[in-house]
Amino acid sequence: NFLKLVATGWYDRTAFHRIRPGFVVQGGMGNTRIEGRPHYADKWVRTIKGEFSPTRFHLRGTLSMARTSDPDSALTSFFIVLAPAPNLDGKYSIFGKVVDGFDTLDKLEALPREADGETPTQRVELFEAVIKP
């Protein structure tokens, strides 16, 4: 599902709406596009059943699907782990990892945030999502 949405450009121009230093950077929600514009691939957005592995761990740079308290509620939102988070292991679907650009994670983590401590004070946009072969 994630690969299909990336291939259609669905994630392009969405924002990272949550930055929690020492924990995660989260993005990938369609309603964070400028003016909340719909995307033609919205028709492929669907709830994803949780896939948890006891042999994969949430280390710095791990990509996982965000969800509600329901383990089978992931849609499009994902997070990148900023520091080891063993409390997430076996509870969230890991599907990738950052292989380059850790300095960008450092810059994201250092951005100023609203009083809630998680919402960036300025828009942080995922300009283009691509899958490298």
N, CA, C and O atoms as a Tinker XYZ file with bonds, in Angstrom:
   532  protein
     1  N      0.830000   -1.190000    0.000000    73     2
     2  CA     0.000000    0.000000    0.000000    64     1     3
     3  C      0.878000    1.259000    0.000000    63     2     4     5
     4  O      0.639000    2.178000   -0.784000    81     3
     5  N      1.875000    1.304000    0.860000    73     3     6
     6  CA     2.759000    2.466000    0.927000    64     5     7
     7  C      3.479000    2.667000   -0.409000    63     6     8     9
     8  O      3.553000    3.789000   -0.911000    81     7
     9  N      4.008000    1.590000   -0.984000    73     7    10
    10  CA     4.723000    1.697000   -2.250000    64     9    11
    11  C      3.823000    2.226000   -3.365000    63    10    12    13
    12  O      4.242000    3.053000   -4.175000    81    11
    13  N      2.589000    1.742000   -3.395000    73    11    14
    14  CA     1.647000    2.204000   -4.414000    64    13    15
    15  C      1.374000    3.694000   -4.248000    63    14    16    17
    16  O      1.348000    4.434000   -5.231000    81    15
    17  N      1.171000    4.134000   -3.018000    73    15    18
    18  CA     0.903000    5.550000   -2.789000    64    17    19
    19  C      2.116000    6.413000   -3.126000    63    18    20    21
    20  O      1.967000    7.504000   -3.675000    81    19
    21  N      3.310000    5.932000   -2.803000    73    19    22
    22  CA     4.521000    6.682000   -3.179000    64    21    23
    23  C      4.619000    6.782000   -4.698000    63    22    24    25
    24  O      4.912000    7.854000   -5.229000    81    23
    25  N      4.377000    5.667000   -5.409000    73    23    26
    26  CA     4.480000    5.649000   -6.869000    64    25    27
    27  C      3.511000    6.631000   -7.529000    63    26    28    29
    28  O      3.805000    7.157000   -8.602000    81    27
    29  N      2.376000    6.880000   -6.911000    73    27    30
    30  CA     1.385000    7.805000   -7.482000    64    29    31
    31  C      1.648000    9.260000   -7.102000    63    30    32    33
    32  O      0.985000   10.163000   -7.611000    81    31
    33  N      2.614000    9.491000   -6.208000    73    31    34
    34  CA     2.892000   10.846000   -5.753000    64    33    35
    35  C      1.972000   11.283000   -4.623000    63    34    36    37
    36  O      1.923000   12.467000   -4.288000    81    35
    37  N      1.244000   10.343000   -4.033000    73    35    38
    38  CA     0.282000   10.675000   -2.980000    64    37    39
    39  C      0.932000   11.407000   -1.805000    63    38    40    41
    40  O      0.337000   12.335000   -1.258000    81    39
    41  N      2.137000   11.006000   -1.409000    73    39    42
    42  CA     2.806000   11.615000   -0.256000    64    41    43
    43  C      3.469000   12.958000   -0.573000    63    42    44    45
    44  O      3.819000   13.708000    0.338000    81    43
    45  N      3.640000   13.259000   -1.851000    73    43    46
    46  CA     4.298000   14.503000   -2.232000    64    45    47
    47  C      3.517000   15.712000   -1.720000    63    46    48    49
    48  O      2.292000   15.772000   -1.828000    81    47
    49  N      4.246000   16.661000   -1.165000    73    47    50
    50  CA     3.715000   17.929000   -0.663000    64    49    51
    51  C      2.857000   17.773000    0.592000    63    50    52    53
    52  O      2.103000   18.681000    0.942000    81    51
    53  N      2.968000   16.618000    1.275000    73    51    54
    54  CA     2.345000   16.497000    2.594000    64    53    55
    55  C      3.345000   17.010000    3.620000    63    54    56    57
    56  O      4.527000   17.172000    3.317000    81    55
    57  N      2.869000   17.263000    4.831000    73    55    58
    58  CA     3.738000   17.868000    5.844000    64    57    59
    59  C      4.076000   16.883000    6.956000    63    58    60    61
    60  O      3.344000   15.932000    7.227000    81    59
    61  N      5.210000   17.149000    7.584000    73    59    62
    62  CA     5.537000   16.480000    8.841000    64    61    63
    63  C      4.843000   17.310000    9.913000    63    62    64    65
    64  O      5.239000   18.442000   10.188000    81    63
    65  N      3.816000   16.745000   10.510000    73    63    66
    66  CA     2.977000   17.496000   11.435000    64    65    67
    67  C      3.360000   17.303000   12.904000    63    66    68    69
    68  O      2.843000   17.998000   13.779000    81    67
    69  N      4.253000   16.372000   13.169000    73    67    70
    70  CA     4.632000   16.092000   14.562000    64    69    71
    71  C      6.127000   15.842000   14.650000    63    70    72    73
    72  O      6.670000   15.009000   13.925000    81    71
    73  N      6.780000   16.559000   15.532000    73    71    74
    74  CA     8.198000   16.336000   15.809000    64    73    75
    75  C      8.337000   16.264000   17.326000    63    74    76    77
    76  O      8.132000   17.248000   18.036000    81    75
    77  N      8.681000   15.106000   17.787000    73    75    78
    78  CA     8.891000   14.937000   19.234000    64    77    79
    79  C     10.350000   14.564000   19.444000    63    78    80    81
    80  O     10.728000   13.407000   19.259000    81    79
    81  N     11.177000   15.538000   19.832000    73    79    82
    82  CA    12.616000   15.295000   19.982000    64    81    83
    83  C     12.907000   14.073000   20.855000    63    82    84    85
    84  O     12.266000   13.843000   21.881000    81    83
    85  N     13.891000   13.305000   20.409000    73    83    86
    86  CA    14.275000   12.101000   21.127000    64    85    87
    87  C     13.329000   10.943000   20.915000    63    86    88    89
    88  O     13.512000    9.874000   21.498000    81    87
    89  N     12.301000   11.146000   20.074000    73    87    90
    90  CA    11.317000   10.079000   19.854000    64    89    91
    91  C     11.019000    9.889000   18.367000    63    90    92    93
    92  O     11.559000    8.974000   17.747000    81    91
    93  N     10.160000   10.747000   17.779000    73    91    94
    94  CA     9.766000   10.526000   16.384000    64    93    95
    95  C      9.521000   11.829000   15.625000    63    94    96    97
    96  O      9.297000   12.890000   16.207000    81    95
    97  N      9.575000   11.698000   14.298000    73    95    98
    98  CA     9.089000   12.696000   13.347000    64    97    99
    99  C      7.963000   11.997000   12.600000    63    98   100   101
   100  O      8.156000   10.896000   12.083000    81    99
   101  N      6.778000   12.626000   12.535000    73    99   102
   102  CA     5.623000   11.960000   11.944000    64   101   103
   103  C      5.037000   12.793000   10.816000    63   102   104   105
   104  O      4.959000   14.018000   10.911000    81   103
   105  N      4.629000   12.125000    9.758000    73   103   106
   106  CA     4.010000   12.784000    8.611000    64   105   107
   107  C      3.157000   11.809000    7.832000    63   106   108   109
   108  O      2.860000   10.706000    8.291000    81   107
   109  N      2.762000   12.245000    6.624000    73   107   110
   110  CA     2.044000   11.349000    5.729000    64   109   111
   111  C      0.538000   11.390000    5.814000    63   110   112   113
   112  O     -0.128000   10.390000    5.545000    81   111
   113  N     -0.009000   12.534000    6.184000    73   111   114
   114  CA    -1.469000   12.650000    6.228000    64   113   115
   115  C     -1.935000   13.552000    5.082000    63   114   116   117
   116  O     -1.419000   14.654000    4.896000    81   115
   117  N     -2.902000   13.075000    4.330000    73   115   118
   118  CA    -3.402000   13.819000    3.178000    64   117   119
   119  C     -3.949000   15.185000    3.519000    63   118   120   121
   120  O     -3.864000   16.105000    2.706000    81   119
   121  N     -4.510000   15.338000    4.710000    73   119   122
   122  CA    -5.084000   16.631000    5.076000    64   121   123
   123  C     -4.024000   17.682000    5.387000    63   122   124   125
   124  O     -4.365000   18.816000    5.724000    81   123
   125  N     -2.741000   17.323000    5.279000    73   123   126
   126  CA    -1.682000   18.311000    5.501000    64   125   127
   127  C     -1.197000   18.933000    4.191000    63   126   128   129
   128  O     -0.303000   19.779000    4.202000    81   127
   129  N     -1.786000   18.515000    3.052000    73   127   130
   130  CA    -1.455000   19.184000    1.794000    64   129   131
   131  C     -1.969000   20.627000    1.862000    63   130   132   133
   132  O     -2.948000   20.918000    2.549000    81   131
   133  N     -1.305000   21.500000    1.153000    73   131   134
   134  CA    -1.743000   22.899000    1.094000    64   133   135
   135  C     -3.218000   22.921000    0.687000    63   134   136   137
   136  O     -3.614000   22.281000   -0.287000    81   135
   137  N     -4.005000   23.650000    1.428000    73   135   138
   138  CA    -5.448000   23.797000    1.201000    64   137   139
   139  C     -6.193000   22.454000    1.291000    63   138   140   141
   140  O     -7.339000   22.369000    0.851000    81   139
   141  N     -5.569000   21.408000    1.849000    73   139   142
   142  CA    -6.231000   20.124000    2.020000    64   141   143
   143  C     -6.686000   19.496000    0.718000    63   142   144   145
   144  O     -7.660000   18.743000    0.689000    81   143
   145  N     -5.991000   19.801000   -0.342000    73   143   146
   146  CA    -6.388000   19.322000   -1.674000    64   145   147
   147  C     -6.450000   17.791000   -1.728000    63   146   148   149
   148  O     -5.587000   17.112000   -1.173000    81   147
   149  N     -7.463000   17.259000   -2.393000    73   147   150
   150  CA    -7.522000   15.806000   -2.587000    64   149   151
   151  C     -6.480000   15.374000   -3.623000    63   150   152   153
   152  O     -5.926000   16.205000   -4.342000    81   151
   153  N     -6.226000   14.089000   -3.689000    73   151   154
   154  CA    -5.287000   13.507000   -4.644000    64   153   155
   155  C     -6.000000   12.377000   -5.361000    63   154   156   157
   156  O     -6.798000   11.667000   -4.751000    81   155
   157  N     -5.727000   12.199000   -6.646000    73   155   158
   158  CA    -6.438000   11.166000   -7.401000    64   157   159
   159  C     -6.247000    9.774000   -6.806000    63   158   160   161
   160  O     -7.089000    8.899000   -7.006000    81   159
   161  N     -5.148000    9.556000   -6.078000    73   159   162
   162  CA    -4.891000    8.232000   -5.499000    64   161   163
   163  C     -5.568000    8.041000   -4.142000    63   162   164   165
   164  O     -5.380000    7.005000   -3.504000    81   163
   165  N     -6.352000    9.024000   -3.691000    73   163   166
   166  CA    -7.089000    8.855000   -2.431000    64   165   167
   167  C     -7.941000    7.589000   -2.465000    63   166   168   169
   168  O     -8.217000    6.998000   -1.421000    81   167
   169  N     -8.351000    7.178000   -3.641000    73   167   170
   170  CA    -9.195000    5.980000   -3.776000    64   169   171
   171  C     -8.471000    4.711000   -3.336000    63   170   172   173
   172  O     -9.110000    3.687000   -3.093000    81   171
   173  N     -7.145000    4.770000   -3.231000    73   171   174
   174  CA    -6.384000    3.584000   -2.801000    64   173   175
   175  C     -5.998000    3.629000   -1.322000    63   174   176   177
   176  O     -5.362000    2.702000   -0.822000    81   175
   177  N     -6.367000    4.676000   -0.634000    73   175   178
   178  CA    -6.090000    4.761000    0.803000    64   177   179
   179  C     -7.047000    3.812000    1.511000    63   178   180   181
   180  O     -8.263000    3.886000    1.337000    81   179
   181  N     -6.482000    2.932000    2.300000    73   179   182
   182  CA    -7.296000    1.951000    3.021000    64   181   183
   183  C     -6.628000    1.619000    4.346000    63   182   184   185
   184  O     -5.430000    1.842000    4.523000    81   183
   185  N     -7.398000    1.095000    5.254000    73   183   186
   186  CA    -6.865000    0.675000    6.539000    64   185   187
   187  C     -5.977000   -0.545000    6.331000    63   186   188   189
   188  O     -6.307000   -1.450000    5.563000    81   187
   189  N     -4.850000   -0.552000    7.026000    73   187   190
   190  CA    -3.868000   -1.621000    6.869000    64   189   191
   191  C     -3.810000   -2.455000    8.142000    63   190   192   193
   192  O     -3.708000   -1.924000    9.248000    81   191
   193  N     -3.875000   -3.743000    7.966000    73   191   194
   194  CA    -3.763000   -4.670000    9.102000    64   193   195
   195  C     -2.339000   -4.603000    9.651000    63   194   196   197
   196  O     -1.370000   -4.565000    8.892000    81   195
   197  N     -2.229000   -4.588000   10.970000    73   195   198
   198  CA    -0.916000   -4.534000   11.604000    64   197   199
   199  C     -0.074000   -5.757000   11.275000    63   198   200   201
   200  O     -0.570000   -6.883000   11.269000    81   199
   201  N      1.187000   -5.528000   11.004000    73   199   202
   202  CA     2.157000   -6.596000   10.753000    64   201   203
   203  C      3.338000   -6.347000   11.687000    63   202   204   205
   204  O      4.169000   -5.476000   11.431000    81   203
   205  N      3.404000   -7.110000   12.756000    73   203   206
   206  CA     4.423000   -6.889000   13.782000    64   205   207
   207  C      5.427000   -8.025000   13.780000    63   206   208   209
   208  O      5.057000   -9.193000   13.667000    81   207
   209  N      6.679000   -7.681000   13.903000    73   207   210
   210  CA     7.747000   -8.677000   13.877000    64   209   211
   211  C      8.550000   -8.618000   15.171000    63   210   212   213
   212  O      8.986000   -7.548000   15.595000    81   211
   213  N      8.740000   -9.787000   15.797000    73   211   214
   214  CA     9.546000   -9.809000   17.028000    64   213   215
   215  C     11.054000   -9.663000   16.757000    63   214   216   217
   216  O     11.844000   -9.545000   17.693000    81   215
   217  N     11.449000   -9.672000   15.475000    73   215   218
   218  CA    12.882000   -9.584000   15.146000    64   217   219
   219  C     13.275000   -8.239000   14.536000    63   218   220   221
   220  O     14.417000   -8.069000   14.109000    81   219
   221  N     12.359000   -7.293000   14.489000    73   219   222
   222  CA    12.665000   -5.948000   13.989000    64   221   223
   223  C     12.483000   -4.968000   15.145000    63   222   224   225
   224  O     11.560000   -5.090000   15.952000    81   223
   225  N     13.386000   -3.999000   15.200000    73   223   226
   226  CA    13.408000   -3.105000   16.349000    64   225   227
   227  C     13.362000   -1.637000   15.924000    63   226   228   229
   228  O     13.851000   -1.275000   14.854000    81   227
   229  N     12.784000   -0.821000   16.752000    73   227   230
   230  CA    12.669000    0.607000   16.495000    64   229   231
   231  C     13.947000    1.318000   16.942000    63   230   232   233
   232  O     14.078000    1.742000   18.090000    81   231
   233  N     14.879000    1.435000   16.002000    73   231   234
   234  CA    16.157000    2.119000   16.208000    64   233   235
   235  C     16.129000    3.427000   15.422000    63   234   236   237
   236  O     15.244000    3.634000   14.592000    81   235
   237  N     17.077000    4.294000   15.677000    73   235   238
   238  CA    17.136000    5.574000   14.953000    64   237   239
   239  C     17.063000    5.322000   13.445000    63   238   240   241
   240  O     17.833000    4.532000   12.899000    81   239
   241  N     16.135000    6.000000   12.791000    73   239   242
   242  CA    15.971000    5.884000   11.345000    64   241   243
   243  C     14.935000    4.863000   10.905000    63   242   244   245
   244  O     14.661000    4.760000    9.710000    81   243
   245  N     14.357000    4.114000   11.814000    73   243   246
   246  CA    13.327000    3.128000   11.463000    64   245   247
   247  C     12.054000    3.846000   11.021000    63   246   248   249
   248  O     11.652000    4.837000   11.631000    81   247
   249  N     11.416000    3.343000    9.951000    73   247   250
   250  CA    10.122000    3.855000    9.482000    64   249   251
   251  C      9.041000    2.866000    9.872000    63   250   252   253
   252  O      9.157000    1.669000    9.608000    81   251
   253  N      7.992000    3.369000   10.502000    73   251   254
   254  CA     6.857000    2.545000   10.909000    64   253   255
   255  C      5.563000    3.264000   10.573000    63   254   256   257
   256  O      5.535000    4.485000   10.419000    81   255
   257  N      4.493000    2.488000   10.460000    73   255   258
   258  CA     3.177000    3.064000   10.240000    64   257   259
   259  C      2.608000    3.557000   11.562000    63   258   260   261
   260  O      2.649000    2.852000   12.570000    81   259
   261  N      2.079000    4.772000   11.546000    73   259   262
   262  CA     1.380000    5.306000   12.720000    64   261   263
   263  C     -0.036000    4.745000   12.716000    63   262   264   265
   264  O     -0.552000    4.348000   11.671000    81   263
   265  N     -0.657000    4.717000   13.885000    73   263   266
   266  CA    -2.013000    4.173000   13.995000    64   265   267
   267  C     -2.667000    4.705000   15.264000    63   266   268   269
   268  O     -2.036000    5.410000   16.051000    81   267
   269  N     -3.927000    4.364000   15.452000    73   267   270
   270  CA    -4.616000    4.686000   16.693000    64   269   271
   271  C     -4.343000    3.548000   17.672000    63   270   272   273
   272  O     -3.421000    2.759000   17.461000    81   271
   273  N     -5.120000    3.456000   18.722000    73   271   274
   274  CA    -4.940000    2.361000   19.690000    64   273   275
   275  C     -5.325000    1.005000   19.099000    63   274   276   277
   276  O     -4.956000   -0.034000   19.646000    81   275
   277  N     -6.061000    1.007000   17.991000    73   275   278
   278  CA    -6.417000   -0.237000   17.294000    64   277   279
   279  C     -5.213000   -0.678000   16.461000    63   278   280   281
   280  O     -4.782000    0.068000   15.582000    81   279
   281  N     -4.657000   -1.865000   16.708000    73   279   282
   282  CA    -3.473000   -2.324000   15.969000    64   281   283
   283  C     -3.676000   -2.417000   14.455000    63   282   284   285
   284  O     -2.704000   -2.414000   13.700000    81   283
   285  N     -4.930000   -2.502000   14.008000    73   283   286
   286  CA    -5.235000   -2.627000   12.584000    64   285   287
   287  C     -5.808000   -1.331000   12.007000    63   286   288   289
   288  O     -6.661000   -1.381000   11.121000    81   287
   289  N     -5.360000   -0.184000   12.488000    73   287   290
   290  CA    -5.946000    1.095000   12.074000    64   289   291
   291  C     -5.016000    1.988000   11.256000    63   290   292   293
   292  O     -5.372000    3.134000   10.982000    81   291
   293  N     -3.843000    1.509000   10.858000    73   291   294
   294  CA    -2.924000    2.350000   10.083000    64   293   295
   295  C     -3.551000    2.719000    8.743000    63   294   296   297
   296  O     -4.199000    1.890000    8.103000    81   295
   297  N     -3.357000    3.957000    8.327000    73   295   298
   298  CA    -3.852000    4.419000    7.024000    64   297   299
   299  C     -2.677000    4.876000    6.159000    63   298   300   301
   300  O     -2.214000    4.128000    5.299000    81   299
   301  N     -2.200000    6.084000    6.380000    73   299   302
   302  CA    -1.119000    6.642000    5.568000    64   301   303
   303  C     -0.010000    7.259000    6.408000    63   302   304   305
   304  O      1.129000    7.362000    5.951000    81   303
   305  N     -0.331000    7.668000    7.626000    73   303   306
   306  CA     0.640000    8.351000    8.467000    64   305   307
   307  C      1.758000    7.397000    8.897000    63   306   308   309
   308  O      1.516000    6.244000    9.253000    81   307
   309  N      2.963000    7.906000    8.852000    73   307   310
   310  CA     4.133000    7.110000    9.237000    64   309   311
   311  C      5.012000    7.944000   10.152000    63   310   312   313
   312  O      4.859000    9.161000   10.253000    81   311
   313  N      5.929000    7.266000   10.810000    73   311   314
   314  CA     6.886000    7.999000   11.634000    64   313   315
   315  C      8.281000    7.452000   11.420000    63   314   316   317
   316  O      8.474000    6.295000   11.049000    81   315
   317  N      9.252000    8.328000   11.668000    73   315   318
   318  CA    10.672000    7.978000   11.623000    64   317   319
   319  C     11.182000    8.114000   13.050000    63   318   320   321
   320  O     11.022000    9.163000   13.674000    81   319
   321  N     11.787000    7.073000   13.558000    73   319   322
   322  CA    12.264000    7.062000   14.942000    64   321   323
   323  C     13.569000    7.857000   15.036000    63   322   324   325
   324  O     14.479000    7.670000   14.228000    81   323
   325  N     13.648000    8.744000   16.028000    73   323   326
   326  CA    14.825000    9.591000   16.223000    64   325   327
   327  C     15.833000    8.999000   17.202000    63   326   328   329
   328  O     16.998000    9.399000   17.209000    81   327
   329  N     15.399000    8.058000   18.022000    73   327   330
   330  CA    16.265000    7.398000   19.012000    64   329   331
   331  C     15.658000    6.026000   19.289000    63   330   332   333
   332  O     14.469000    5.826000   19.040000    81   331
   333  N     16.437000    5.085000   19.793000    73   331   334
   334  CA    15.860000    3.766000   20.084000    64   333   335
   335  C     14.573000    3.898000   20.909000    63   334   336   337
   336  O     14.521000    4.642000   21.888000    81   335
   337  N     13.538000    3.160000   20.490000    73   335   338
   338  CA    12.234000    3.205000   21.162000    64   337   339
   339  C     11.718000    1.782000   21.360000    63   338   340   341
   340  O     10.789000    1.361000   20.671000    81   339
   341  N     12.308000    1.043000   22.289000    73   339   342
   342  CA    11.899000   -0.355000   22.487000    64   341   343
   343  C     10.436000   -0.498000   22.905000    63   342   344   345
   344  O      9.855000   -1.572000   22.745000    81   343
   345  N      9.829000    0.573000   23.440000    73   343   346
   346  CA     8.419000    0.512000   23.809000    64   345   347
   347  C      7.499000    0.364000   22.592000    63   346   348   349
   348  O      6.324000    0.030000   22.750000    81   347
   349  N      8.013000    0.605000   21.386000    73   347   350
   350  CA     7.237000    0.455000   20.161000    64   349   351
   351  C      7.405000   -0.928000   19.523000    63   350   352   353
   352  O      6.595000   -1.337000   18.691000    81   351
   353  N      8.460000   -1.640000   19.918000    73   351   354
   354  CA     8.765000   -2.933000   19.304000    64   353   355
   355  C      7.610000   -3.909000   19.450000    63   354   356   357
   356  O      7.036000   -4.057000   20.528000    81   355
   357  N      7.274000   -4.579000   18.337000    73   355   358
   358  CA     6.210000   -5.565000   18.339000    64   357   359
   359  C      4.815000   -4.977000   18.383000    63   358   360   361
   360  O      3.840000   -5.719000   18.500000    81   359
   361  N      4.695000   -3.641000   18.291000    73   359   362
   362  CA     3.391000   -2.986000   18.390000    64   361   363
   363  C      3.062000   -2.124000   17.168000    63   362   364   365
   364  O      1.907000   -1.751000   16.959000    81   363
   365  N      4.077000   -1.811000   16.370000    73   363   366
   366  CA     3.897000   -0.982000   15.186000    64   365   367
   367  C      4.569000   -1.663000   14.000000    63   366   368   369
   368  O      5.578000   -2.350000   14.156000    81   367
   369  N      4.000000   -1.466000   12.814000    73   367   370
   370  CA     4.496000   -2.116000   11.602000    64   369   371
   371  C      5.696000   -1.380000   11.031000    63   370   372   373
   372  O      5.564000   -0.280000   10.494000    81   371
   373  N      6.861000   -1.991000   11.149000    73   371   374
   374  CA     8.095000   -1.450000   10.573000    64   373   375
   375  C      8.115000   -1.812000    9.089000    63   374   376   377
   376  O      7.873000   -2.962000    8.722000    81   375
   377  N      8.405000   -0.822000    8.237000    73   375   378
   378  CA     8.427000   -1.117000    6.805000    64   377   379
   379  C      9.630000   -0.536000    6.084000    63   378   380   381
   380  O      9.743000   -0.697000    4.869000    81   379
   381  N     10.524000    0.126000    6.782000    73   379   382
   382  CA    11.686000    0.677000    6.111000    64   381   383
   383  C     12.644000    1.313000    7.089000    63   382   384   385
   384  O     12.456000    1.263000    8.305000    81   383
   385  N     13.693000    1.922000    6.518000    73   383   386
   386  CA    14.672000    2.607000    7.355000    64   385   387
   387  C     15.356000    3.694000    6.543000    63   386   388   389
   388  O     15.455000    3.611000    5.319000    81   387
   389  N     15.812000    4.687000    7.230000    73   387   390
   390  CA    16.607000    5.747000    6.619000    64   389   391
   391  C     17.999000    5.173000    6.384000    63   390   392   393
   392  O     18.595000    4.594000    7.292000    81   391
   393  N     18.517000    5.332000    5.172000    73   391   394
   394  CA    19.855000    4.824000    4.877000    64   393   395
   395  C     20.850000    5.955000    4.633000    63   394   396   397
   396  O     22.059000    5.727000    4.612000    81   395
   397  N     20.347000    7.166000    4.448000    73   395   398
   398  CA    21.196000    8.324000    4.211000    64   397   399
   399  C     20.401000    9.565000    4.625000    63   398   400   401
   400  O     19.174000    9.568000    4.539000    81   399
   401  N     21.075000   10.591000    5.062000    73   399   402
   402  CA    20.399000   11.829000    5.419000    64   401   403
   403  C     20.080000   11.961000    6.890000    63   402   404   405
   404  O     19.139000   12.662000    7.261000    81   403
   405  N     20.851000   11.297000    7.731000    73   403   406
   406  CA    20.613000   11.404000    9.172000    64   405   407
   407  C     20.798000   12.843000    9.659000    63   406   408   409
   408  O     20.226000   13.232000   10.677000    81   407
   409  N     21.601000   13.637000    8.930000    73   407   410
   410  CA    21.751000   15.044000    9.296000    64   409   411
   411  C     20.426000   15.788000    9.135000    63   410   412   413
   412  O     20.157000   16.748000    9.858000    81   411
   413  N     19.605000   15.346000    8.194000    73   411   414
   414  CA    18.275000   15.941000    8.018000    64   413   415
   415  C     17.391000   15.627000    9.216000    63   414   416   417
   416  O     16.630000   16.482000    9.668000    81   415
   417  N     17.488000   14.404000    9.731000    73   415   418
   418  CA    16.734000   14.064000   10.950000    64   417   419
   419  C     17.159000   14.964000   12.105000    63   418   420   421
   420  O     16.323000   15.416000   12.887000    81   419
   421  N     18.464000   15.223000   12.210000    73   419   422
   422  CA    18.958000   16.120000   13.268000    64   421   423
   423  C     18.351000   17.512000   13.122000    63   422   424   425
   424  O     17.952000   18.125000   14.113000    81   423
   425  N     18.281000   18.012000   11.887000    73   423   426
   426  CA    17.720000   19.342000   11.642000    64   425   427
   427  C     16.228000   19.378000   11.969000    63   426   428   429
   428  O     15.741000   20.341000   12.563000    81   427
   429  N     15.504000   18.321000   11.579000    73   427   430
   430  CA    14.075000   18.255000   11.903000    64   429   431
   431  C     13.858000   18.261000   13.415000    63   430   432   433
   432  O     12.986000   18.958000   13.933000    81   431
   433  N     14.667000   17.473000   14.102000    73   431   434
   434  CA    14.532000   17.351000   15.553000    64   433   435
   435  C     14.786000   18.682000   16.262000    63   434   436   437
   436  O     14.229000   18.937000   17.330000    81   435
   437  N     15.620000   19.522000   15.669000    73   435   438
   438  CA    15.998000   20.790000   16.296000    64   437   439
   439  C     15.053000   21.949000   15.962000    63   438   440   441
   440  O     15.211000   23.045000   16.500000    81   439
   441  N     14.080000   21.722000   15.088000    73   439   442
   442  CA    13.181000   22.808000   14.699000    64   441   443
   443  C     12.358000   23.315000   15.880000    63   442   444   445
   444  O     12.011000   22.543000   16.774000    81   443
   445  N     12.045000   24.613000   15.886000    73   443   446
   446  CA    11.171000   25.147000   16.941000    64   445   447
   447  C      9.771000   24.554000   16.815000    63   446   448   449
   448  O      9.296000   24.254000   15.719000    81   447
   449  N      9.120000   24.393000   17.982000    73   447   450
   450  CA     7.796000   23.788000   18.026000    64   449   451
   451  C      6.847000   24.665000   18.826000    63   450   452   453
   452  O      7.268000   25.495000   19.631000    81   451
   453  N      5.570000   24.464000   18.589000    73   451   454
   454  CA     4.520000   25.182000   19.315000    64   453   455
   455  C      4.564000   24.799000   20.798000    63   454   456   457
   456  O      5.360000   23.953000   21.205000    81   455
   457  N      3.712000   25.423000   21.587000    73   455   458
   458  CA     3.661000   25.176000   23.037000    64   457   459
   459  C      3.367000   23.717000   23.372000    63   458   460   461
   460  O      3.735000   23.249000   24.450000    81   459
   461  N      2.708000   22.990000   22.462000    73   459   462
   462  CA     2.423000   21.571000   22.722000    64   461   463
   463  C      3.686000   20.716000   22.686000    63   462   464   465
   464  O      3.661000   19.552000   23.085000    81   463
   465  N      4.803000   21.298000   22.204000    73   463   466
   466  CA     6.080000   20.595000   22.162000    64   465   467
   467  C      6.256000   19.652000   20.997000    63   466   468   469
   468  O      7.300000   19.011000   20.881000    81   467
   469  N      5.251000   19.546000   20.118000    73   467   470
   470  CA     5.330000   18.587000   19.014000    64   469   471
   471  C      5.026000   19.181000   17.641000    63   470   472   473
   472  O      5.514000   18.662000   16.637000    81   471
   473  N      4.249000   20.233000   17.569000    73   471   474
   474  CA     3.848000   20.806000   16.286000    64   473   475
   475  C      4.885000   21.826000   15.836000    63   474   476   477
   476  O      5.132000   22.802000   16.544000    81   475
   477  N      5.501000   21.619000   14.663000    73   475   478
   478  CA     6.492000   22.590000   14.186000    64   477   479
   479  C      5.858000   23.977000   14.007000    63   478   480   481
   480  O      4.701000   24.086000   13.601000    81   479
   481  N      6.621000   25.031000   14.313000    73   479   482
   482  CA     6.103000   26.391000   14.174000    64   481   483
   483  C      6.034000   26.816000   12.710000    63   482   484   485
   484  O      5.319000   27.757000   12.365000    81   483
   485  N      6.771000   26.129000   11.861000    73   483   486
   486  CA     6.705000   26.403000   10.425000    64   485   487
   487  C      6.382000   25.111000    9.686000    63   486   488   489
   488  O      6.614000   24.018000   10.204000    81   487
   489  N      5.853000   25.234000    8.493000    73   487   490
   490  CA     5.514000   24.056000    7.684000    64   489   491
   491  C      6.790000   23.316000    7.295000    63   490   492   493
   492  O      7.748000   23.915000    6.807000    81   491
   493  N      6.785000   22.006000    7.518000    73   491   494
   494  CA     7.894000   21.137000    7.131000    64   493   495
   495  C      7.313000   20.143000    6.135000    63   494   496   497
   496  O      6.573000   19.231000    6.504000    81   495
   497  N      7.659000   20.334000    4.870000    73   495   498
   498  CA     6.992000   19.597000    3.801000    64   497   499
   499  C      7.853000   18.473000    3.246000    63   498   500   501
   500  O      9.058000   18.624000    3.047000    81   499
   501  N      7.205000   17.348000    3.005000    73   499   502
   502  CA     7.826000   16.252000    2.273000    64   501   503
   503  C      7.598000   16.605000    0.803000    63   502   504   505
   504  O      6.508000   16.406000    0.267000    81   503
   505  N      8.623000   17.123000    0.174000    73   503   506
   506  CA     8.471000   17.638000   -1.185000    64   505   507
   507  C      8.162000   16.513000   -2.163000    63   506   508   509
   508  O      7.237000   16.621000   -2.968000    81   507
   509  N      8.941000   15.427000   -2.093000    73   507   510
   510  CA     8.722000   14.296000   -3.001000    64   509   511
   511  C      9.169000   13.022000   -2.318000    63   510   512   513
   512  O     10.272000   12.956000   -1.774000    81   511
   513  N      8.323000   12.019000   -2.343000    73   511   514
   514  CA     8.675000   10.699000   -1.795000    64   513   515
   515  C      9.051000    9.791000   -2.959000    63   514   516   517
   516  O      8.322000    9.696000   -3.946000    81   515
   517  N     10.192000    9.130000   -2.834000    73   515   518
   518  CA    10.646000    8.180000   -3.856000    64   517   519
   519  C     11.171000    6.928000   -3.172000    63   518   520   521
   520  O     11.649000    6.974000   -2.038000    81   519
   521  N     11.076000    5.836000   -3.865000    73   519   522
   522  CA    11.628000    4.572000   -3.389000    64   521   523
   523  C     12.866000    4.284000   -4.223000    63   522   524   525
   524  O     12.775000    4.135000   -5.442000    81   523
   525  N     14.012000    4.207000   -3.579000    73   523   526
   526  CA    15.234000    3.906000   -4.308000    64   525   527
   527  C     15.359000    2.390000   -4.487000    63   526   528   529
   528  O     15.089000    1.622000   -3.564000    81   527
   529  N     15.767000    1.974000   -5.680000    73   527   530
   530  CA    15.902000    0.519000   -5.929000    64   529   531
   531  C     17.019000   -0.097000   -5.118000    63   530   532
   532  O     17.260000   -1.301000   -5.214000    81   531
